[in-house]
Amino acid sequence: MKILITDDEIEIRKVLKLLLESKGYETLEAADGESAVNTVSENADIDLCIMDIMMPGLSGVDALEKIRRFSDVPVLFLTAKSLDSDKEEAYGKGGDDYIVKPFGPKELLLKVEALTRRYVRYDRKSLDSLDTVNLGYGVVVNTKTREVLKYGEPLDIRDKEMELLLFLSANRGRAISSDEIYESVWGEIPLPSSNNTVTVHILNLRRKLEDAPSSPKIIRTVWGRGYQID
């Protein structure tokens, strides 16, 4: 797992490098936004960028805007800016998460783990290479138009339901826990209430997809492990 650390302060890069490599991550470093853009363009196997926002020259937000032209690698902003308007700008440019300095090592590692797991396991590139995915029982998903048909008739699938369905489809044959689903689809660290959120969306999908929602065949419950599409 390879992580790019971008910060103009060398001491911060050193601390992050030691912390991440102690957990088995491989790291690269960039001292400014322009270097970060070049590093990502030259290393397609980077799994995550940790990006400071306030840097001389090209800021982290502007660097991300350039990166998004050729890569969907997840970006975790690391910054001293904590206003809501700053967060809105960061997310609006395509950022995936945000952590404010000073931060604790545990908080940072939790966010890194969540982002890298979501990116690697939610392999949308392999799914997007297919125009359609046949889930059986008359259900076909068009990944390009984000349309779901059942016996040829379109279903009313909401955006978050579609993301959940695509995530499960990209992981066919594997039971996925509610916590992992929440991290991957909602992009947040799961809380005690997260399980209920996932359950409600699964139930809504079953009502729309299944011939008999009370005896689901497409989205199965694997007791003690989570949900699975075969």
C-alpha positions in Angstrom: 0.0 0.0 0.0 1.6 3.3 -1.1 0.9 6.7 0.3 2.1 10.1 -0.9 2.8 12.6 1.9 2.6 16.2 0.7 3.6 19.0 3.1 6.0 21.9 2.9 7.1 21.3 6.5 9.8 18.6 6.5 9.3 17.8 10.1 5.6 16.9 9.5 6.6 14.7 6.6 9.2 12.9 8.8 6.6 12.3 11.5 4.0 11.0 9.1 6.6 8.8 7.3 7.6 7.2 10.5 4.0 6.7 11.7 2.8 5.2 8.4 5.8 3.0 7.7 5.6 1.6 11.3 2.2 0.3 10.1 3.5 -1.3 7.0 2.7 1.4 4.5 5.2 2.5 1.8 5.6 6.2 1.5 6.6 8.9 -1.0 7.1 12.5 -0.3 6.4 15.8 -2.0 7.3 19.3 -0.6 4.7 21.3 -2.6 1.6 21.0 -4.7 3.3 20.9 -8.0 5.5 18.1 -6.9 2.5 16.2 -5.7 0.8 16.5 -9.1 3.9 15.2 -10.9 4.4 12.4 -8.4 0.8 11.1 -8.8 1.0 11.3 -12.6 4.2 9.3 -12.5 3.1 6.7 -10.0 -0.3 5.1 -10.9 0.0 2.7 -8.0 -0.4 5.4 -5.3 -3.3 4.3 -3.0 -3.7 7.6 -1.0 -2.5 11.2 -0.9 -2.2 13.0 2.4 -2.2 16.6 1.3 -1.5 19.9 3.3 -3.7 22.7 2.0 -1.6 25.8 2.9 1.6 25.5 0.9 3.7 28.0 -1.1 3.0 28.1 -4.8 0.3 25.6 -5.7 -2.0 25.0 -2.7 -3.3 21.6 -1.8 -6.7 22.4 -3.1 -5.4 23.6 -6.4 -3.1 20.6 -6.6 -6.0 18.3 -6.1 -8.0 20.0 -8.8 -5.2 19.2 -11.3 -4.9 15.6 -10.0 -8.6 15.0 -10.5 -8.1 15.6 -14.2 -6.3 12.2 -14.5 -6.7 10.3 -11.2 -9.4 9.4 -8.7 -6.9 8.5 -6.0 -8.3 9.3 -2.5 -7.0 12.5 -0.9 -6.9 13.2 2.9 -6.4 16.9 3.6 -4.2 17.6 6.5 -4.4 21.3 7.5 -4.7 23.9 10.2 -7.7 25.4 8.6 -10.9 24.4 10.3 -13.7 26.7 9.1 -16.7 25.1 7.5 -16.1 27.2 4.4 -12.6 25.7 4.2 -14.0 22.2 4.4 -16.6 22.9 1.8 -13.9 24.1 -0.6 -11.8 21.1 0.0 -14.6 18.6 -0.5 -15.9 20.6 -3.5 -12.6 20.1 -5.3 -12.7 16.4 -4.9 -11.2 15.8 -1.4 -12.2 12.6 0.4 -11.6 13.4 4.0 -10.2 16.2 6.2 -8.2 16.2 9.4 -7.2 19.3 11.4 -3.8 20.0 12.9 -3.0 19.2 15.7 -4.2 15.6 15.3 -3.7 12.3 17.1 -1.9 9.4 15.5 -4.9 7.1 16.1 -7.3 9.4 14.4 -5.0 9.8 11.4 -4.5 6.0 11.1 -8.2 5.4 11.3 -8.9 7.7 8.4 -6.0 6.3 6.4 -7.3 2.8 6.9 -10.8 3.7 5.9 -9.8 5.5 2.8 -7.4 2.9 1.5 -9.8 0.0 2.3 -12.6 1.8 0.4 -10.4 2.5 -2.6 -8.9 -0.9 -2.9 -11.9 -3.0 -2.2 -14.4 -0.9 -4.0 -12.7 -1.6 -7.3 -14.9 0.5 -9.6 -12.4 0.4 -12.4 -13.0 -3.3 -13.0 -16.8 -2.8 -12.6 -16.9 0.2 -14.9 -15.2 -1.8 -17.6 -18.5 -3.6 -18.0 -21.5 -1.9 -19.5 -24.0 -4.2 -17.7 -23.9 -6.5 -14.7 -26.4 -9.3 -14.6 -27.4 -10.1 -11.0 -29.8 -12.8 -11.9 -33.6 -13.1 -11.2 -34.3 -10.6 -14.0 -32.1 -7.8 -12.6 -29.6 -6.1 -14.8 -27.5 -3.0 -13.8 -26.2 -0.6 -16.4 -23.0 0.8 -14.8 -22.7 3.6 -17.5 -26.2 5.0 -17.2 -26.7 3.9 -13.6 -30.0 2.3 -14.5 -31.4 -0.8 -13.0 -33.9 -3.0 -15.0 -36.0 -5.8 -13.6 -37.4 -8.0 -16.3 -36.8 -5.1 -18.7 -38.6 -2.5 -16.7 -36.6 0.4 -15.0 -36.6 0.6 -11.3 -36.5 3.8 -9.2 -33.1 3.4 -7.4 -31.9 6.4 -5.4 -28.3 7.6 -5.6 -27.1 6.1 -2.3 -28.9 2.8 -3.0 -27.1 2.7 -6.4 -23.8 3.3 -4.7 -24.5 0.5 -2.3 -25.6 -1.9 -5.1 -22.5 -1.1 -7.2 -20.3 -1.7 -4.1 -21.8 -5.1 -3.4 -21.7 -5.9 -7.1 -18.0 -5.0 -7.3 -17.4 -7.4 -4.4 -19.5 -10.3 -5.6 -19.0 -13.6 -3.8 -17.7 -11.9 -0.6 -19.7 -11.2 2.6 -19.2 -7.6 3.6 -19.9 -6.3 7.1 -22.2 -3.3 7.8 -19.2 -1.3 9.1 -17.2 -1.9 5.9 -20.2 -1.0 3.8 -20.7 2.2 5.7 -17.0 3.2 5.4 -17.0 2.4 1.7 -20.3 3.8 0.5 -20.9 6.7 3.0 -17.2 7.5 3.3 -17.3 7.9 7.1 -16.0 6.1 10.1 -18.9 3.9 11.3 -20.8 4.8 14.5 -23.2 2.7 16.5 -26.1 4.2 14.5 -24.4 3.3 11.1 -25.6 -0.3 11.2 -29.2 0.9 11.1 -28.5 3.2 8.2 -27.1 0.2 6.2 -29.9 -2.1 7.2 -32.6 0.4 6.0 -30.9 0.8 2.6 -30.5 -2.9 2.2 -34.2 -3.4 3.0 -35.2 -0.7 0.5 -33.1 -2.3 -2.2 -34.6 -5.7 -1.5 -38.1 -4.3 -1.9 -37.2 -3.1 -5.3 -35.0 -5.9 -6.6 -36.3 -9.1 -5.1 -39.3 -11.2 -6.2 -39.8 -12.0 -2.5 -38.1 -9.4 -0.3 -38.6 -11.5 2.9 -36.6 -14.3 1.2 -33.9 -12.5 -0.7 -32.0 -14.2 -3.4 -29.9 -11.3 -4.8 -28.7 -9.5 -1.7 -28.2 -12.3 0.9 -27.6 -12.0 4.6 -24.6 -14.1 5.7 -25.2 -14.4 9.4 -22.4 -13.0 11.5 -20.5 -11.7 8.5 -22.7 -9.2 6.6 -24.3 -9.0 3.2 -23.4 -10.6 -0.1 -24.2 -10.7 -3.8 -23.3 -14.1 -5.4 
